[in-house]
Amino acid sequence: MEIALTILYLIISVGLIAAVLLQSGNQGGLSGAISGGSGQALWGKKKSKEELLGKITAYLAAIFMIFSIIIAIFHA
């Protein structure tokens, strides 16, 4: 059981690292702060790859934390 959890934990870790590294940084600087809403469409916000990667990162981070707690309980 512990071996299976550890293998899943490693897979989630690699997925989380990949999701973070695939995201591009916000290097808009002052021009990005001034033009703020230029990335939005007239009728709402555009869906993009960045939003999807953000959601994937959040879910993987939550799963990573849950697995960390579970593995800590098993090792105690």
Biopython code that builds the backbone (N, CA, C, O; Angstrom):
import numpy as np
from Bio.PDB.StructureBuilder import StructureBuilder

atoms = [
    (1, "MET", "N", (0.817, -1.193, 0.000)),
    (1, "MET", "CA", (0.000, 0.000, 0.000)),
    (1, "MET", "C", (0.865, 1.262, 0.000)),
    (1, "MET", "O", (0.608, 2.216, -0.734)),
    (2, "GLU", "N", (1.917, 1.237, 0.863)),
    (2, "GLU", "CA", (2.781, 2.410, 0.936)),
    (2, "GLU", "C", (3.551, 2.625, -0.362)),
    (2, "GLU", "O", (3.801, 3.762, -0.763)),
    (3, "ILE", "N", (3.922, 1.539, -1.009)),
    (3, "ILE", "CA", (4.665, 1.663, -2.273)),
    (3, "ILE", "C", (3.782, 2.282, -3.348)),
    (3, "ILE", "O", (4.241, 3.127, -4.117)),
    (4, "ALA", "N", (2.523, 1.871, -3.408)),
    (4, "ALA", "CA", (1.596, 2.429, -4.390)),
    (4, "ALA", "C", (1.364, 3.916, -4.125)),
    (4, "ALA", "O", (1.326, 4.710, -5.064)),
    (5, "LEU", "N", (1.208, 4.300, -2.857)),
    (5, "LEU", "CA", (1.027, 5.715, -2.520)),
    (5, "LEU", "C", (2.262, 6.527, -2.876)),
    (5, "LEU", "O", (2.153, 7.650, -3.367)),
    (6, "THR", "N", (3.431, 5.963, -2.630)),
    (6, "THR", "CA", (4.668, 6.672, -2.949)),
    (6, "THR", "C", (4.826, 6.860, -4.455)),
    (6, "THR", "O", (5.265, 7.919, -4.903)),
    (7, "ILE", "N", (4.478, 5.855, -5.229)),
    (7, "ILE", "CA", (4.564, 5.977, -6.685)),
    (7, "ILE", "C", (3.583, 7.027, -7.196)),
    (7, "ILE", "O", (3.937, 7.842, -8.048)),
    (8, "LEU", "N", (2.350, 7.014, -6.681)),
    (8, "LEU", "CA", (1.372, 8.044, -7.071)),
    (8, "LEU", "C", (1.842, 9.435, -6.650)),
    (8, "LEU", "O", (1.644, 10.411, -7.374)),
    (9, "TYR", "N", (2.462, 9.515, -5.480)),
    (9, "TYR", "CA", (2.977, 10.786, -4.975)),
    (9, "TYR", "C", (4.058, 11.337, -5.900)),
    (9, "TYR", "O", (4.095, 12.537, -6.172)),
    (10, "LEU", "N", (4.928, 10.467, -6.377)),
    (10, "LEU", "CA", (5.976, 10.896, -7.307)),
    (10, "LEU", "C", (5.395, 11.343, -8.645)),
    (10, "LEU", "O", (5.866, 12.317, -9.232)),
    (11, "ILE", "N", (4.382, 10.640, -9.125)),
    (11, "ILE", "CA", (3.746, 11.022, -10.394)),
    (11, "ILE", "C", (3.072, 12.385, -10.256)),
    (11, "ILE", "O", (3.178, 13.226, -11.149)),
    (12, "ILE", "N", (2.382, 12.600, -9.141)),
    (12, "ILE", "CA", (1.730, 13.892, -8.903)),
    (12, "ILE", "C", (2.778, 14.995, -8.780)),
    (12, "ILE", "O", (2.575, 16.103, -9.276)),
    (13, "SER", "N", (3.890, 14.698, -8.126)),
    (13, "SER", "CA", (4.965, 15.685, -7.973)),
    (13, "SER", "C", (5.522, 16.117, -9.327)),
    (13, "SER", "O", (5.703, 17.308, -9.583)),
    (14, "VAL", "N", (5.791, 15.148, -10.181)),
    (14, "VAL", "CA", (6.318, 15.467, -11.515)),
    (14, "VAL", "C", (5.282, 16.255, -12.323)),
    (14, "VAL", "O", (5.636, 17.193, -13.037)),
    (15, "GLY", "N", (4.013, 15.880, -12.214)),
    (15, "GLY", "CA", (2.953, 16.617, -12.906)),
    (15, "GLY", "C", (2.835, 18.044, -12.425)),
    (15, "GLY", "O", (2.632, 18.957, -13.224)),
    (16, "LEU", "N", (2.962, 18.247, -11.113)),
    (16, "LEU", "CA", (2.894, 19.600, -10.555)),
    (16, "LEU", "C", (4.076, 20.437, -11.015)),
    (16, "LEU", "O", (3.909, 21.607, -11.359)),
    (17, "ILE", "N", (5.257, 19.858, -11.024)),
    (17, "ILE", "CA", (6.441, 20.572, -11.503)),
    (17, "ILE", "C", (6.274, 20.960, -12.972)),
    (17, "ILE", "O", (6.585, 22.087, -13.357)),
    (18, "ALA", "N", (5.786, 20.033, -13.787)),
    (18, "ALA", "CA", (5.586, 20.322, -15.211)),
    (18, "ALA", "C", (4.543, 21.412, -15.422)),
    (18, "ALA", "O", (4.723, 22.288, -16.268)),
    (19, "ALA", "N", (3.454, 21.365, -14.659)),
    (19, "ALA", "CA", (2.402, 22.372, -14.812)),
    (19, "ALA", "C", (2.908, 23.762, -14.443)),
    (19, "ALA", "O", (2.549, 24.745, -15.091)),
    (20, "VAL", "N", (3.737, 23.850, -13.410)),
    (20, "VAL", "CA", (4.285, 25.147, -13.014)),
    (20, "VAL", "C", (5.266, 25.657, -14.058)),
    (20, "VAL", "O", (5.257, 26.841, -14.395)),
    (21, "LEU", "N", (6.109, 24.774, -14.570)),
    (21, "LEU", "CA", (7.114, 25.208, -15.543)),
    (21, "LEU", "C", (6.517, 25.567, -16.898)),
    (21, "LEU", "O", (7.105, 26.356, -17.639)),
    (22, "LEU", "N", (5.355, 25.001, -17.237)),
    (22, "LEU", "CA", (4.728, 25.320, -18.516)),
    (22, "LEU", "C", (4.057, 26.685, -18.528)),
    (22, "LEU", "O", (3.770, 27.226, -19.596)),
    (23, "GLN", "N", (3.806, 27.240, -17.358)),
    (23, "GLN", "CA", (3.155, 28.550, -17.290)),
    (23, "GLN", "C", (4.150, 29.638, -17.636)),
    (23, "GLN", "O", (5.320, 29.574, -17.257)),
    (24, "SER", "N", (3.675, 30.629, -18.354)),
    (24, "SER", "CA", (4.553, 31.760, -18.662)),
    (24, "SER", "C", (4.411, 32.794, -17.553)),
    (24, "SER", "O", (3.361, 32.905, -16.919)),
    (25, "GLY", "N", (5.470, 33.537, -17.331)),
    (25, "GLY", "CA", (5.459, 34.539, -16.273)),
    (25, "GLY", "C", (4.708, 35.785, -16.707)),
    (25, "GLY", "O", (4.556, 36.049, -17.900)),
    (26, "ASN", "N", (4.243, 36.544, -15.732)),
    (26, "ASN", "CA", (3.582, 37.824, -16.013)),
    (26, "ASN", "C", (4.643, 38.908, -16.002)),
    (26, "ASN", "O", (4.954, 39.472, -14.954)),
    (27, "GLN", "N", (5.191, 39.193, -17.159)),
    (27, "GLN", "CA", (6.246, 40.190, -17.254)),
    (27, "GLN", "C", (5.748, 41.432, -17.980)),
    (27, "GLN", "O", (6.474, 42.039, -18.767)),
    (28, "GLY", "N", (4.499, 41.799, -17.703)),
    (28, "GLY", "CA", (3.931, 42.979, -18.329)),
    (28, "GLY", "C", (4.510, 44.259, -17.788)),
    (28, "GLY", "O", (4.553, 45.271, -18.488)),
    (29, "GLY", "N", (4.962, 44.227, -16.534)),
    (29, "GLY", "CA", (5.526, 45.410, -15.919)),
    (29, "GLY", "C", (4.504, 46.530, -15.810)),
    (29, "GLY", "O", (3.312, 46.282, -15.628)),
    (30, "LEU", "N", (4.981, 47.762, -15.921)),
    (30, "LEU", "CA", (4.117, 48.925, -15.782)),
    (30, "LEU", "C", (3.146, 49.043, -16.948)),
    (30, "LEU", "O", (2.008, 49.471, -16.755)),
    (31, "SER", "N", (3.570, 48.673, -18.154)),
    (31, "SER", "CA", (2.674, 48.758, -19.306)),
    (31, "SER", "C", (1.506, 47.787, -19.158)),
    (31, "SER", "O", (0.395, 48.093, -19.591)),
    (32, "GLY", "N", (1.738, 46.625, -18.555)),
    (32, "GLY", "CA", (0.654, 45.682, -18.309)),
    (32, "GLY", "C", (-0.307, 46.187, -17.265)),
    (32, "GLY", "O", (-1.502, 45.902, -17.331)),
    (33, "ALA", "N", (0.197, 46.938, -16.295)),
    (33, "ALA", "CA", (-0.671, 47.481, -15.246)),
    (33, "ALA", "C", (-1.532, 48.617, -15.779)),
    (33, "ALA", "O", (-2.669, 48.792, -15.344)),
    (34, "ILE", "N", (-1.000, 49.383, -16.712)),
    (34, "ILE", "CA", (-1.740, 50.520, -17.252)),
    (34, "ILE", "C", (-2.821, 50.050, -18.219)),
    (34, "ILE", "O", (-3.954, 50.530, -18.170)),
    (35, "SER", "N", (-2.473, 49.110, -19.099)),
    (35, "SER", "CA", (-3.437, 48.657, -20.096)),
    (35, "SER", "C", (-4.317, 47.538, -19.567)),
    (35, "SER", "O", (-5.147, 47.018, -20.313)),
    (36, "GLY", "N", (-4.171, 47.158, -18.338)),
    (36, "GLY", "CA", (-4.881, 46.125, -17.605)),
    (36, "GLY", "C", (-5.900, 45.280, -18.318)),
    (36, "GLY", "O", (-5.743, 44.059, -18.343)),
    (37, "GLY", "N", (-6.932, 45.844, -18.898)),
    (37, "GLY", "CA", (-8.013, 45.069, -19.469)),
    (37, "GLY", "C", (-7.832, 44.690, -20.921)),
    (37, "GLY", "O", (-8.788, 44.240, -21.553)),
    (38, "SER", "N", (-6.647, 44.852, -21.475)),
    (38, "SER", "CA", (-6.468, 44.565, -22.901)),
    (38, "SER", "C", (-6.577, 43.081, -23.212)),
    (38, "SER", "O", (-6.815, 42.718, -24.364)),
    (39, "GLY", "N", (-6.410, 42.216, -22.225)),
    (39, "GLY", "CA", (-6.495, 40.787, -22.457)),
    (39, "GLY", "C", (-7.912, 40.249, -22.402)),
    (39, "GLY", "O", (-8.127, 39.049, -22.573)),
    (40, "GLN", "N", (-8.881, 41.123, -22.167)),
    (40, "GLN", "CA", (-10.259, 40.678, -22.049)),
    (40, "GLN", "C", (-11.037, 41.012, -23.308)),
    (40, "GLN", "O", (-10.798, 42.023, -23.968)),
    (41, "ALA", "N", (-11.973, 40.134, -23.617)),
    (41, "ALA", "CA", (-12.844, 40.372, -24.756)),
    (41, "ALA", "C", (-13.959, 41.336, -24.342)),
    (41, "ALA", "O", (-14.103, 41.662, -23.164)),
    (42, "LEU", "N", (-14.732, 41.779, -25.306)),
    (42, "LEU", "CA", (-15.802, 42.728, -25.016)),
    (42, "LEU", "C", (-16.876, 42.118, -24.133)),
    (42, "LEU", "O", (-17.421, 42.802, -23.267)),
    (43, "TRP", "N", (-17.190, 40.849, -24.333)),
    (43, "TRP", "CA", (-18.274, 40.202, -23.588)),
    (43, "TRP", "C", (-17.765, 39.252, -22.525)),
    (43, "TRP", "O", (-18.450, 38.281, -22.204)),
    (44, "GLY", "N", (-16.620, 39.488, -21.980)),
    (44, "GLY", "CA", (-16.103, 38.641, -20.918)),
    (44, "GLY", "C", (-14.657, 38.269, -21.155)),
    (44, "GLY", "O", (-14.019, 38.710, -22.112)),
    (45, "LYS", "N", (-14.179, 37.473, -20.284)),
    (45, "LYS", "CA", (-12.780, 37.086, -20.334)),
    (45, "LYS", "C", (-12.575, 35.929, -21.309)),
    (45, "LYS", "O", (-13.378, 34.998, -21.363)),
    (46, "LYS", "N", (-11.492, 36.001, -22.076)),
    (46, "LYS", "CA", (-11.186, 34.927, -23.018)),
    (46, "LYS", "C", (-10.585, 33.737, -22.271)),
    (46, "LYS", "O", (-9.789, 33.904, -21.348)),
    (47, "LYS", "N", (-10.977, 32.547, -22.685)),
    (47, "LYS", "CA", (-10.388, 31.334, -22.125)),
    (47, "LYS", "C", (-9.066, 31.080, -22.839)),
    (47, "LYS", "O", (-8.958, 31.245, -24.054)),
    (48, "SER", "N", (-8.099, 30.692, -22.091)),
    (48, "SER", "CA", (-6.803, 30.470, -22.719)),
    (48, "SER", "C", (-6.105, 29.277, -22.083)),
    (48, "SER", "O", (-6.584, 28.680, -21.119)),
    (49, "LYS", "N", (-4.965, 28.961, -22.659)),
    (49, "LYS", "CA", (-4.149, 27.872, -22.153)),
    (49, "LYS", "C", (-3.647, 28.192, -20.746)),
    (49, "LYS", "O", (-3.486, 27.292, -19.921)),
    (50, "GLU", "N", (-3.404, 29.463, -20.478)),
    (50, "GLU", "CA", (-2.904, 29.871, -19.170)),
    (50, "GLU", "C", (-3.925, 29.594, -18.074)),
    (50, "GLU", "O", (-3.556, 29.170, -16.979)),
    (51, "GLU", "N", (-5.200, 29.828, -18.355)),
    (51, "GLU", "CA", (-6.232, 29.550, -17.358)),
    (51, "GLU", "C", (-6.330, 28.057, -17.088)),
    (51, "GLU", "O", (-6.484, 27.638, -15.941)),
    (52, "LEU", "N", (-6.241, 27.258, -18.138)),
    (52, "LEU", "CA", (-6.290, 25.809, -17.978)),
    (52, "LEU", "C", (-5.105, 25.316, -17.150)),
    (52, "LEU", "O", (-5.272, 24.491, -16.252)),
    (53, "LEU", "N", (-3.909, 25.821, -17.451)),
    (53, "LEU", "CA", (-2.731, 25.431, -16.679)),
    (53, "LEU", "C", (-2.841, 25.884, -15.228)),
    (53, "LEU", "O", (-2.363, 25.198, -14.325)),
    (54, "GLY", "N", (-3.461, 27.023, -15.002)),
    (54, "GLY", "CA", (-3.664, 27.503, -13.637)),
    (54, "GLY", "C", (-4.575, 26.585, -12.846)),
    (54, "GLY", "O", (-4.312, 26.293, -11.680)),
    (55, "LYS", "N", (-5.653, 26.128, -13.483)),
    (55, "LYS", "CA", (-6.571, 25.206, -12.816)),
    (55, "LYS", "C", (-5.911, 23.861, -12.558)),
    (55, "LYS", "O", (-6.069, 23.281, -11.484)),
    (56, "ILE", "N", (-5.173, 23.368, -13.542)),
    (56, "ILE", "CA", (-4.473, 22.092, -13.380)),
    (56, "ILE", "C", (-3.465, 22.194, -12.238)),
    (56, "ILE", "O", (-3.344, 21.267, -11.436)),
    (57, "THR", "N", (-2.745, 23.307, -12.157)),
    (57, "THR", "CA", (-1.770, 23.512, -11.089)),
    (57, "THR", "C", (-2.454, 23.531, -9.733)),
    (57, "THR", "O", (-1.953, 22.935, -8.779)),
    (58, "ALA", "N", (-3.584, 24.202, -9.636)),
    (58, "ALA", "CA", (-4.301, 24.274, -8.360)),
    (58, "ALA", "C", (-4.794, 22.896, -7.920)),
    (58, "ALA", "O", (-4.664, 22.537, -6.750)),
    (59, "TYR", "N", (-5.354, 22.128, -8.845)),
    (59, "TYR", "CA", (-5.835, 20.786, -8.504)),
    (59, "TYR", "C", (-4.680, 19.863, -8.113)),
    (59, "TYR", "O", (-4.778, 19.118, -7.138)),
    (60, "LEU", "N", (-3.592, 19.914, -8.872)),
    (60, "LEU", "CA", (-2.441, 19.070, -8.546)),
    (60, "LEU", "C", (-1.830, 19.465, -7.205)),
    (60, "LEU", "O", (-1.380, 18.599, -6.454)),
    (61, "ALA", "N", (-1.807, 20.756, -6.896)),
    (61, "ALA", "CA", (-1.281, 21.194, -5.606)),
    (61, "ALA", "C", (-2.148, 20.688, -4.458)),
    (61, "ALA", "O", (-1.627, 20.262, -3.427)),
    (62, "ALA", "N", (-3.461, 20.734, -4.631)),
    (62, "ALA", "CA", (-4.360, 20.230, -3.593)),
    (62, "ALA", "C", (-4.186, 18.724, -3.397)),
    (62, "ALA", "O", (-4.135, 18.243, -2.265)),
    (63, "ILE", "N", (-4.096, 17.986, -4.501)),
    (63, "ILE", "CA", (-3.891, 16.535, -4.413)),
    (63, "ILE", "C", (-2.537, 16.236, -3.782)),
    (63, "ILE", "O", (-2.412, 15.293, -3.001)),
    (64, "PHE", "N", (-1.526, 17.028, -4.111)),
    (64, "PHE", "CA", (-0.192, 16.859, -3.538)),
    (64, "PHE", "C", (-0.229, 17.028, -2.022)),
    (64, "PHE", "O", (0.383, 16.245, -1.295)),
    (65, "MET", "N", (-0.937, 18.037, -1.547)),
    (65, "MET", "CA", (-1.038, 18.267, -0.103)),
    (65, "MET", "C", (-1.782, 17.131, 0.601)),
    (65, "MET", "O", (-1.385, 16.693, 1.680)),
    (66, "ILE", "N", (-2.860, 16.662, -0.020)),
    (66, "ILE", "CA", (-3.622, 15.558, 0.565)),
    (66, "ILE", "C", (-2.763, 14.299, 0.650)),
    (66, "ILE", "O", (-2.760, 13.612, 1.671)),
    (67, "PHE", "N", (-2.035, 13.998, -0.426)),
    (67, "PHE", "CA", (-1.158, 12.830, -0.416)),
    (67, "PHE", "C", (-0.046, 12.986, 0.611)),
    (67, "PHE", "O", (0.357, 12.004, 1.235)),
    (68, "SER", "N", (0.459, 14.210, 0.799)),
    (68, "SER", "CA", (1.496, 14.439, 1.797)),
    (68, "SER", "C", (0.978, 14.101, 3.186)),
    (68, "SER", "O", (1.680, 13.465, 3.973)),
    (69, "ILE", "N", (-0.236, 14.518, 3.493)),
    (69, "ILE", "CA", (-0.831, 14.226, 4.800)),
    (69, "ILE", "C", (-1.052, 12.723, 4.959)),
    (69, "ILE", "O", (-0.748, 12.158, 6.010)),
    (70, "ILE", "N", (-1.577, 12.080, 3.927)),
    (70, "ILE", "CA", (-1.837, 10.634, 3.998)),
    (70, "ILE", "C", (-0.549, 9.856, 4.204)),
    (70, "ILE", "O", (-0.505, 8.938, 5.023)),
    (71, "ILE", "N", (0.490, 10.206, 3.480)),
    (71, "ILE", "CA", (1.769, 9.492, 3.615)),
    (71, "ILE", "C", (2.376, 9.758, 4.997)),
    (71, "ILE", "O", (2.979, 8.859, 5.584)),
    (72, "ALA", "N", (2.230, 10.964, 5.519)),
    (72, "ALA", "CA", (2.737, 11.263, 6.855)),
    (72, "ALA", "C", (2.003, 10.456, 7.919)),
    (72, "ALA", "O", (2.609, 10.024, 8.899)),
    (73, "ILE", "N", (0.711, 10.252, 7.733)),
    (73, "ILE", "CA", (-0.062, 9.446, 8.683)),
    (73, "ILE", "C", (0.384, 7.988, 8.637)),
    (73, "ILE", "O", (0.505, 7.344, 9.678)),
    (74, "PHE", "N", (0.630, 7.463, 7.432)),
    (74, "PHE", "CA", (1.075, 6.075, 7.312)),
    (74, "PHE", "C", (2.455, 5.844, 7.899)),
    (74, "PHE", "O", (2.735, 4.761, 8.414)),
    (75, "HIS", "N", (3.321, 6.843, 7.829)),
    (75, "HIS", "CA", (4.681, 6.688, 8.350)),
    (75, "HIS", "C", (4.773, 6.949, 9.847)),
    (75, "HIS", "O", (5.816, 6.696, 10.451)),
    (76, "ALA", "N", (3.718, 7.442, 10.447)),
    (76, "ALA", "CA", (3.751, 7.757, 11.890)),
    (76, "ALA", "C", (3.571, 6.532, 12.750)),
    (76, "ALA", "O", (3.576, 6.633, 13.977)),
]
sb = StructureBuilder()
sb.init_structure("model")
sb.init_model(0)
sb.init_chain("A")
sb.init_seg("    ")
for serial, (resi, resn, name, xyz) in enumerate(atoms, 1):
    if name == "N":
        sb.init_residue(resn, " ", resi, " ")
    sb.init_atom(name, np.array(xyz, "f"), 0.0, 1.0, " ", f" {name:<3s}", serial, name[0])
structure = sb.get_structure()
